[in-house]
Amino acid sequence: MPRRLEVRILIDSNRFIDFCAGEPEVVDAFEQAALLVVPFIVLAEIRIGAQSIKRGDTQVRILGELLQQPRSEEHTSELQSRF
């Protein structure tokens, strides 16, 4: 039986926006990933960007829900230095 490939995804702000928009390929990739990592700079981009668009509150809510999942982590500069 073939072993399932464990996928880890480092999210950028463009893919996060695609996820919020329901892009099927992105949604599938996020749902199947073993680990979702959100760099600190992407968190800042999303929060700052959310202030300037009408659906910004929705994006911030989705980001919060995504980060609450046990397979998600915020990627701070301390973590980045380990990679």
C-alpha positions as CSV (number, residue, x, y, z in Angstrom):
1,M,0.0,0.0,0.0
2,P,1.5,3.4,-1.0
3,R,2.4,5.7,1.8
4,R,0.6,9.0,1.8
5,L,2.8,12.0,1.3
6,E,2.7,14.4,4.2
7,V,2.3,18.0,2.9
8,R,3.3,21.1,4.8
9,I,2.1,24.4,3.4
10,L,3.7,27.8,4.1
11,I,0.8,30.2,3.4
12,D,1.4,33.5,1.6
13,S,-1.2,36.3,1.6
14,N,-2.2,35.6,-2.1
15,R,-3.0,32.0,-1.4
16,F,-4.9,33.0,1.8
17,I,-7.0,35.4,-0.2
18,D,-7.7,32.6,-2.7
19,F,-8.7,30.3,0.2
20,C,-11.1,33.0,1.5
21,A,-12.6,33.3,-2.1
22,G,-13.2,29.5,-2.1
23,E,-10.7,28.6,-4.9
24,P,-11.2,24.8,-5.1
25,E,-7.5,23.9,-5.6
26,V,-6.4,26.1,-2.7
27,V,-9.2,24.9,-0.4
28,D,-8.4,21.3,-1.2
29,A,-4.7,21.8,-0.6
30,F,-5.3,23.6,2.7
31,E,-7.7,20.9,3.9
32,Q,-5.3,18.0,3.0
33,A,-2.2,19.6,4.4
34,A,-0.6,18.0,7.5
35,L,0.6,21.4,8.6
36,L,-0.3,24.9,7.7
37,V,2.3,27.6,8.6
38,V,1.5,31.3,8.5
39,P,4.6,33.6,8.6
40,F,4.4,36.6,10.9
41,I,4.7,39.0,7.9
42,V,1.7,37.3,6.2
43,L,-0.4,37.8,9.4
44,A,0.5,41.5,9.3
45,E,-0.3,41.8,5.6
46,I,-3.7,40.2,6.1
47,R,-4.6,42.3,9.1
48,I,-3.4,45.6,7.4
49,G,-5.1,44.7,4.2
50,A,-8.3,43.8,5.9
51,Q,-8.6,47.4,7.1
52,S,-8.9,48.6,3.6
53,I,-11.4,46.2,2.1
54,K,-15.1,45.6,2.7
55,R,-14.8,41.8,3.5
56,G,-11.7,42.4,5.7
57,D,-13.6,41.4,8.9
58,T,-14.4,38.1,7.2
59,Q,-10.8,37.4,6.3
60,V,-9.6,38.2,9.8
61,R,-12.2,35.8,11.2
62,I,-11.2,33.1,8.7
63,L,-7.5,33.6,9.7
64,G,-8.4,33.2,13.3
65,E,-10.3,30.0,12.7
66,L,-7.4,28.7,10.6
67,L,-4.9,29.4,13.3
68,Q,-7.0,27.7,15.9
69,Q,-6.6,24.4,14.1
70,P,-4.1,22.0,15.7
71,R,-2.3,21.6,12.4
72,S,-1.6,25.4,12.0
73,E,1.1,27.5,13.5
74,E,2.2,31.0,13.4
75,H,5.7,31.3,11.9
76,T,7.7,33.9,13.9
77,S,11.2,35.0,13.1
78,E,12.4,32.6,15.8
79,L,10.8,29.7,14.0
80,Q,12.1,30.9,10.7
81,S,15.7,30.8,11.9
82,R,15.4,27.0,12.5
83,F,14.6,26.3,8.8
